[in-house]
Amino acid sequence: MGAKNKLKDYLIQHVGLVVESATLSKIAGTSEWARRIRELRNEEGFNIITHNDSSDLKPGQYKLVDLKPLPFFERGISKEVRAFVLDRNGNTCQMCGAAAGEPHPYDKNRKTRLHIGHIIDKSMGGTDDPNNLKAICSVCNEGASNLTLNRPDTIKLMTQVRRTPSKDQLDILKWLIKKFNRQTEEFIKNNL
């Protein structure tokens, strides 16, 4: 039985009761348990609430209010659109900048795993159009909850880089050269 079905069965058995995130994580047996909860809520219409929905709940607490289904959204993002968005976003999280497969900067025990997230959530009228999609890591996605941080523009980014020590600037340069390996040689040839 998959993690989502395990969570569904557990929540149905405990309908109306507050359940802790540690319990749900244990039941699911995966670090992706929060995503499965969102799928149950957003794609299958389960009325699962958190502290964002009710002041009676503390962070990390969940409750399946009742078994009456809510409107839900089917997944509509094709593998081609997913590949396009990941490539467009440089295979990095658009909230924290973590790259796929690398240790996550905020949780060194996890490798960065990217998902596709909505800029304007579907529950708020957003679409599955690539212009409304972004790459987001599982760590940021767990806490996103319809919140999107603005990406820094070039001026702000350059200001931050200039303020860092030379060693860090060189690390950034090495990373950029590695990331844009093919384009680097052409850029040097044409611009320097």
C-alpha positions as CSV (number, residue, x, y, z in Angstrom):
1,M,0.0,0.0,0.0
2,G,1.4,3.4,-1.0
3,A,2.0,6.3,1.4
4,K,-1.0,8.3,0.3
5,N,-3.4,5.3,0.9
6,K,-1.9,4.7,4.3
7,L,-2.4,8.3,5.2
8,K,-6.0,8.3,3.8
9,D,-6.9,5.2,5.8
10,Y,-5.4,6.6,9.0
11,L,-7.1,9.9,8.7
12,I,-10.5,8.3,7.9
13,Q,-10.1,6.2,11.1
14,H,-9.3,9.4,13.1
15,V,-11.8,11.7,11.4
16,G,-12.5,14.8,13.6
17,L,-9.3,14.2,15.8
18,V,-6.1,16.2,15.8
19,V,-3.2,14.3,14.4
20,E,0.5,15.3,14.8
21,S,2.9,15.6,11.8
22,A,5.3,13.1,13.5
23,T,2.5,10.5,13.5
24,L,1.7,11.1,9.8
25,S,5.3,10.9,8.8
26,K,5.6,7.6,10.6
27,I,2.4,6.2,9.0
28,A,3.5,7.3,5.5
29,G,7.1,6.0,5.9
30,T,8.4,8.7,3.6
31,S,9.8,12.3,3.8
32,E,7.2,13.2,1.2
33,W,4.3,12.7,3.5
34,A,3.3,16.4,3.5
35,R,3.0,16.3,-0.3
36,R,0.7,13.2,0.0
37,I,-1.5,15.1,2.5
38,R,-1.7,18.0,0.0
39,E,-2.7,15.5,-2.7
40,L,-5.4,14.1,-0.6
41,R,-6.7,17.6,0.1
42,N,-6.2,19.3,-3.3
43,E,-6.7,16.3,-5.7
44,E,-9.1,14.1,-3.9
45,G,-11.1,16.7,-2.0
46,F,-10.4,15.6,1.6
47,N,-11.3,18.3,4.1
48,I,-7.9,18.3,5.9
49,I,-7.1,21.4,7.9
50,T,-3.9,22.8,9.5
51,H,-3.0,25.7,11.7
52,N,-3.3,27.9,8.6
53,D,-7.0,27.1,8.5
54,S,-7.9,27.0,12.2
55,S,-6.5,28.8,15.2
56,D,-7.4,25.8,17.3
57,L,-4.5,23.9,15.7
58,K,-0.8,24.4,16.3
59,P,1.9,24.1,13.6
60,G,2.4,20.4,12.8
61,Q,-1.2,19.5,13.6
62,Y,-3.7,18.2,11.1
63,K,-7.4,17.3,11.2
64,L,-9.7,15.6,8.8
65,V,-12.8,17.6,9.6
66,D,-15.4,15.2,8.0
67,L,-15.8,12.8,5.1
68,K,-17.8,15.3,3.0
69,P,-15.7,15.8,-0.1
70,L,-14.6,19.3,-1.2
71,P,-14.0,20.4,-4.7
72,F,-10.7,19.1,-5.9
73,F,-8.2,19.7,-8.7
74,E,-6.8,17.0,-11.0
75,R,-3.2,17.1,-11.9
76,G,-2.8,18.7,-15.3
77,I,0.9,19.2,-15.7
78,S,2.4,17.0,-18.5
79,K,5.9,15.6,-18.3
80,E,6.8,17.9,-21.2
81,V,5.7,21.0,-19.3
82,R,7.4,19.8,-16.2
83,A,10.7,19.3,-18.1
84,F,10.3,22.7,-19.7
85,V,9.7,24.5,-16.3
86,L,12.6,22.7,-14.6
87,D,15.0,23.5,-17.5
88,R,13.8,27.2,-17.6
89,N,14.4,27.5,-13.9
90,G,17.9,26.0,-14.2
91,N,16.9,22.9,-12.2
92,T,17.0,25.0,-9.0
93,C,14.4,25.9,-6.4
94,Q,13.0,29.4,-7.2
95,M,12.6,30.1,-3.5
96,C,15.9,29.1,-1.9
97,G,18.1,28.5,-4.9
98,A,19.0,24.8,-4.0
99,A,19.9,22.7,-7.0
100,A,18.4,19.3,-7.7
101,G,20.4,16.4,-6.1
102,E,22.6,18.6,-3.9
103,P,22.4,18.6,-0.1
104,H,19.7,21.1,0.8
105,P,21.1,24.3,2.3
106,Y,18.5,24.4,5.2
107,D,18.4,20.6,5.8
108,K,21.8,19.0,5.2
109,N,20.3,15.5,5.9
110,R,18.2,15.8,2.7
111,K,19.1,15.9,-0.9
112,T,17.3,18.6,-2.8
113,R,14.3,17.2,-4.7
114,L,12.5,19.5,-7.1
115,H,8.8,19.7,-7.7
116,I,6.6,21.9,-9.9
117,G,4.7,24.5,-7.9
118,H,2.1,27.1,-8.9
119,I,2.9,30.8,-8.6
120,I,-0.8,31.5,-8.1
121,D,-2.2,28.4,-6.5
122,K,-5.0,26.6,-8.2
123,S,-7.2,27.1,-5.2
124,M,-6.8,30.9,-5.8
125,G,-7.6,30.6,-9.6
126,G,-4.1,29.8,-10.9
127,T,-3.7,27.6,-13.9
128,D,-1.3,24.9,-15.1
129,D,0.1,27.2,-17.7
130,P,4.0,27.2,-17.7
131,N,4.0,30.9,-17.0
132,N,2.2,30.1,-13.7
133,L,4.6,27.3,-12.7
134,K,8.0,27.3,-11.0
135,A,10.6,24.8,-9.8
136,I,10.4,24.4,-6.0
137,C,12.2,22.1,-3.7
138,S,10.4,19.8,-1.3
139,V,11.6,21.7,1.8
140,C,10.3,25.0,0.5
141,N,7.2,23.4,-0.9
142,E,6.3,22.0,2.5
143,G,6.1,25.5,3.9
144,A,4.9,27.4,0.9
145,S,1.2,27.2,1.5
146,N,0.2,29.6,-1.2
147,L,3.0,32.0,-0.4
148,T,5.5,33.0,-3.0
149,L,8.6,35.1,-2.4
150,N,9.8,37.5,-5.0
151,R,12.9,36.6,-6.9
152,P,15.7,39.1,-6.6
153,D,16.4,41.2,-9.7
154,T,19.9,41.6,-11.1
155,I,20.7,44.8,-9.2
156,K,19.8,43.2,-5.8
157,L,21.6,40.0,-6.7
158,M,24.8,41.9,-7.8
159,T,24.7,43.9,-4.6
160,Q,24.5,40.8,-2.5
161,V,27.4,39.2,-4.4
162,R,29.6,42.3,-4.1
163,R,29.1,42.3,-0.3
164,T,30.4,38.7,0.0
165,P,34.1,37.9,0.6
166,S,36.3,37.2,-2.4
167,K,36.4,33.5,-1.7
168,D,32.6,33.3,-1.8
169,Q,32.6,35.4,-5.0
170,L,35.0,32.9,-6.6
171,D,32.7,30.0,-5.4
172,I,29.8,31.7,-7.2
173,L,31.9,32.2,-10.3
174,K,32.9,28.5,-10.3
175,W,29.3,27.5,-9.9
176,L,28.2,29.8,-12.8
177,I,30.9,28.4,-15.0
178,K,29.9,24.8,-14.2
179,K,26.2,25.6,-14.7
180,F,26.7,27.4,-18.0
181,N,29.7,25.3,-19.2
182,R,28.8,25.4,-22.9
183,Q,27.7,29.1,-22.9
184,T,30.8,30.2,-20.9
185,E,33.3,29.4,-23.7
186,E,31.1,31.2,-26.3
187,F,30.6,34.2,-24.0
188,I,34.4,34.5,-23.3
189,K,35.1,34.3,-27.1
190,N,32.5,36.9,-28.0
191,N,32.8,39.3,-25.1
192,L,36.4,39.3,-23.7
